[in-house]
Amino acid sequence: MNRRYCTAGTTPRNAEIGKAECLAIDFPRPGNWYDADMIVTNAQHQTAIVTRRDGKTVVFVRFRAGNLACERLTETMFREQWQETHYPLAETLDRYFAHGQAHGCTQEALKGLEKLKARDRNALTSLF
């Protein structure tokens, strides 16, 4: 559950309770915002896949010539340098895996990408 705070009267639950103070309201939300799959680009038009975020540090794999490896930035620096794009995750992961097989990939990057692929596959199978 995600907890949000709001003033009385702004939600049906607050109106029902009738209190004039802030209340903690539970809104169900699948997953954590920091767990969201993200494909990002920067000002130099480089593409990266975010493999892990914890609110303080972002771990991502930048698509570049040669060996694929994980990089880390603070959340603030990451938001300044990278913007989310809406490329399809499955096709982007396939390109990363093909590049990793041809040019090499660190173990950390490979595991992060494999976890994303498994989570994407599980999300699709749960829809049907």
Secondary structure, DSSP 8 states (H G I E B T S, - for coil): -EEEEE-TTSSHHHHHHT-SS-EEEEE--SS-GGG--EEEEETT--EEEEEEE-SSEEEEEE--SS-B-EEEEEHHHHHHHEEEE---HHHHHHHHHHHHHHH-B-HHHHHHHHHHHHHHHHHHHHH-
